[in-house]
Amino acid sequence: MSDRQLVIAGFVTVLIVAVAAAVVSRWQRAKVASLGEVVDNLTGPRTLRLVAVALWGVLGWHFLAR
């Protein structure tokens, strides 16, 4: 497996875990935060907004640079 395939597999794994967490949050409201609540918490403080933008840039770089 090449490095590129490994990175893509990692991002796909993260996406699958995020979707699974979103589904679980719909069923068990009190135990797991919904995707909207997570985004609200991430974009609240300025530092976390900068981290979110940096992660979004890294994601775009890996998938759109080639």
For each residue, the residues with C-beta under 8 A, 3 or more apart:
1: 5 6 9
2: 5 6
3: 6 7
4: 7 8 66
5: 1 2 8 9
6: 1 2 3 9 10
7: 3 4 10 11 62
8: 4 5 11 12 62 63
9: 1 5 6 12 13
10: 6 7 13 14
11: 7 8 14 15 59 62 63
12: 8 9 15 16
13: 9 10 16 17
14: 10 11 17 18
15: 11 12 18 19
16: 12 13 19 20
17: 13 14 20 21
18: 14 15 21 22 35
19: 15 16 22 23
20: 16 17 23 24
21: 17 18 24 25 32 35
22: 18 19 25 26 34 35
23: 19 20 26 27
24: 20 21 27 28 31 32
25: 21 22 28 29 32 33 34 35
26: 22 23 29 34
27: 23 24
28: 24 25 31 32
29: 25 26 32 34
30:
31: 24 28
32: 21 24 25 28 29
33: 25 37 38 41
34: 22 25 26 29 37 38
35: 18 21 22 25 38 39
36: 39 40
37: 33 34 40 41
38: 33 34 35 41 42
39: 35 36 42 43
40: 36 37 43 44
41: 33 37 38 44 48
42: 38 39 48 49 51 52
43: 39 40 48 49 52
44: 40 41 48 49
45: 48 49
46: 49 50
47: 50 51
48: 41 42 43 44 45 51 52
49: 42 43 44 45 46 52 53
50: 46 47 53 54
51: 42 47 48 54 55
52: 42 43 48 49 55 56
53: 49 50 56 57
54: 50 51 57 58
55: 51 52 58 59
56: 52 53 59 60
57: 53 54 60 61
58: 54 55 61 62
59: 11 55 56 62 63
60: 56 57 63 64
61: 57 58 64 65
62: 7 8 11 58 59 65
63: 8 11 59 60
64: 60 61
65: 61 62
66: 4
